[in-house]
Amino acid sequence: EVTDEKPGEKFFRLCLEKANCSAAQCAFVGDSLKKDVIGAQRAGMCPVWYHPQEDAPEPAEPVLRIRRLDELHARLL
């Protein structure tokens, strides 16, 4: 539906529209720092970086990182 790819603003705006919530109410989980985390930050969402490997590079800004998807619920609360 969107011709703009992540981290483009249109993609994240459509996500919020489909979720029917504000950016402050939304967490966006992705495995790419550049496309998912930065895009979600720019959109005002809570970015969650899914990176299962131990040797993950340190992002420029602090970000919530999970190694397993089953960690998500507890980490967001």
C-alpha positions in Angstrom: 0.0 0.0 0.0 2.9 2.3 0.6 5.4 3.2 -2.1 7.8 4.6 0.5 10.1 2.0 2.1 11.3 2.0 5.7 12.6 4.2 7.3 10.3 6.5 5.2 7.7 8.4 7.1 4.8 7.2 4.9 5.4 3.6 6.0 5.2 4.3 9.7 2.3 6.7 9.3 0.3 3.8 7.6 1.2 1.5 10.4 -0.2 3.9 13.0 -3.3 4.4 10.9 -3.9 0.7 10.6 -3.2 0.2 14.3 -5.6 3.0 15.1 -3.4 4.5 17.8 -1.0 7.3 18.4 2.7 7.0 18.0 3.1 7.3 21.8 0.9 4.2 22.2 2.8 2.1 19.6 5.9 -0.1 19.8 7.5 -1.1 16.5 9.6 -4.3 16.5 12.2 -4.8 13.9 15.6 -6.3 13.2 17.2 -3.4 11.3 18.7 -0.5 13.2 18.7 1.7 10.1 15.2 0.8 8.7 13.2 -0.2 11.8 14.6 1.5 14.8 15.5 4.8 13.3 12.2 4.9 11.4 10.2 4.2 14.5 12.1 6.8 16.5 11.5 9.4 13.8 7.8 8.5 13.8 7.6 8.9 17.6 7.0 5.2 18.3 8.8 3.1 20.9 11.4 1.2 18.8 12.3 -2.4 19.8 15.3 -3.9 18.2 15.1 -7.6 17.7 18.7 -8.9 17.5 19.2 -12.5 18.8 23.0 -12.6 18.5 25.2 -11.8 21.5 27.6 -9.7 19.4 25.2 -7.0 18.5 26.7 -3.6 17.7 25.9 -0.8 20.1 23.4 1.6 18.5 24.1 5.3 18.5 21.2 6.0 20.9 20.0 3.7 23.7 17.2 1.4 22.4 15.2 -1.4 23.9 16.7 -4.6 22.6 15.3 -8.1 22.7 17.0 -11.4 21.8 13.8 -13.5 21.8 10.3 -12.4 20.8 8.9 -13.9 24.0 10.8 -11.2 26.0 8.7 -8.4 24.4 5.7 -8.4 26.7 7.8 -8.2 29.9 10.2 -5.6 28.6 7.4 -3.3 27.4 5.6 -3.3 30.8 
